[in-house]
Amino acid sequence: MYEQPKTGFLRLPQIIGQRGVTAAEALANRQAGQGPRRQKDAIQALIPIGKSCWWSGVRSGRFPQPVKLAQRVTVWRASDIFALLGEAEKS
């Protein structure tokens, strides 16, 4: 089972979860030219919402702002995410 880091940074799949893709599914996707083309492990969601809902919440200020590490690398501080989860538990 995957253990979320308590410090450092989290990428979006570590926050909202990721469906696993088997080797057979990845091969079929490559042949069809669609979908995830590489095998991926499933990641359990900390906050089980969709990607567009997450980004809408970031824009509105409901969720923490991301940190850009590179042009194609966006992360969130783990401390910000766990603080958000702590606030949700209090409600």
N, C-alpha and C positions, 0 to 999 in steps of 0.2 A: 504494500500500500504506500502511496506517495504521501510524504510528510511535508506540509507547508512550512517554509521558513518563517520564523517570528521576527527576524530583523532583515534588513536589506531591502530588496525590491521584489515585486511580483509582476509577472506579465498577465495579460488579460485572461488567457485560458486558466491560469492558476486561481483567478478570482471568480469567474463565472462558470468554470468547468469546461470540459472538453470530452466529446464522445470519442471513444476508441475506434480505430480503424484497423482491421485485421490485414494481414499480408495479402490474402485472397481478394478482399475488397479493394485494396490499393492497386493490385494488378488489374482488376476489372476496370477501375477508374482510369488508369493509364491508357488501357486499350480503347476505352470509350471517349477519352479526351475530356473528362469531367471529374469533378469532386476531388477529394484529397488523394494525392498520388503516392503518398508515402505512408507506411505503417505508423500509427500513433497510439500511445497508451492513453487510456481513459484517465481523466483527472476529475475528482469530485469537486463540485462547486462550493465555494464559501458563501457566495451570494447567488442563488439560483435564478438568474434572469437572463434574458437574451442580450445579444451584443448591441443591438440598436437601442434597447431600453437603457443599457449601461451608459452608452455615449450620450443619450439624451439627459440622463441624470448628471453626468459630468458637466455638460453645457449649462444646466440649470443650477449647478452648485450643490445638488443633493448628495453627490458622490465626490470624493477627493479628486483634485486636479492631477494629471499625469506628469511625469518627468520624461523628457526626450533625451535618451542617451546617444542616439544617432538618428540619421534620417529615417530609418525604418525600424527603430527600436524604441517602443514606448513602454514605460513601466510605472508602477505606483509604489510608494513607500509602504512596506509591510506594516509599519506602525500606524499609518493612516487608515489602512484597511481594517486592522484589528481594533482600532479605536471606533471606527464606524460600526463594526459588529458588536462592540461593547455597548454603544449607544442604543442599538436595536434591541439588545437583551433587556435593557432597563425599561424600554417602552412597553 
